[in-house]
Amino acid sequence: MSVVLINESDCGEHIAHVMDNEQQWAIEAALAANRPLLVRGEPGIGKTQLAYAAAKMLERPIITFAVDSNTESQDLMWTFDAVQRLAEAQVAASLYQDRDELRREIDVRKFVRPGPIWWAIDWESATERLQSPTQLPKIPQGWTQSRGVVVLIDEIDKADSDVPNGLLEAFGTRQFMPHGWTEPIVMQSEVESPLIVVTTNEERVLPDAFMRRCFVLHLRMPDCVQPNGEDLESADHDKFVNFLVDRGNAHFKDSIPQAQLRIAANLLLNDRKAAILGNQSPKPGQAEYLDFLRAMVNLASKRKGDRDTVYAEISDQISRFVFKKSSGAEL
């Protein structure tokens, strides 16, 4: 297990990802097989963060795309700005009398913008399509185009099933034909395979054809209750608490007393167990734990007094606002 530091915020929080052995093997396997890595798991478990950690670990730029209900598969390869083309055509019509000049000014290719798959397949031609250098993705120091990129397609389950199915050809052949092109955009042989990370919150069943072309990684929190509803055995209880404490330490290092990290983990365990047994949703998880710690750090920085006492008071006062999110949950 290793900690990949993604960023450090002004308030002292380390945006970090605890990369375990299973995750590292999944990344390496997907790259080796030239397949997308589908990351499954409940919201807040760290699926998106895994992609950023992989980019940091591989020293590659990351290109992100957040899927929504209006997303089409084409959007991940390229988009066409019809509105801008219409506006440019109206202006050009009054400036150019020569039809050939007019056609050049409103050439369809000038209004095609690269999507994340385009960046993964041909970085150079994607760069040519930018309107401004400020739109260029952040590049790690020393990186060259031949080393490949990481692409994050976030929450693909929000889109219709046509979207993942529509990506199969581009994933398989590493080429596609944008609007207005006569030759396809093709990945060059000297460029390393991109790592394409696709996340899902399991809100929609993904097509079998898409699933078969992915490597799949399940991110799960340890069990917080036995299948029969009884409390965990001591070893399993410690496994759950240590899982969260490791992540608390990765994000906040020495900002929070170790005792408070464990108290917070136990608070979450009890409330998560209650939500599961009561068939309530959402279940508090890793995201709520980190939110709780973040709130404690910021509140404690504004208070004077014994550090342990300050944190204990804050914990007692705010835990109910963080973990008990289910309707009907008792405060």
Summary of the structure (lengths in Angstrom):
residues: 331
radius of gyration: 24.0
end to end distance: 36.3
largest distance: 82.7
contacts: 962
relative contact order: 0.14
helix: 49%
strand: 14%
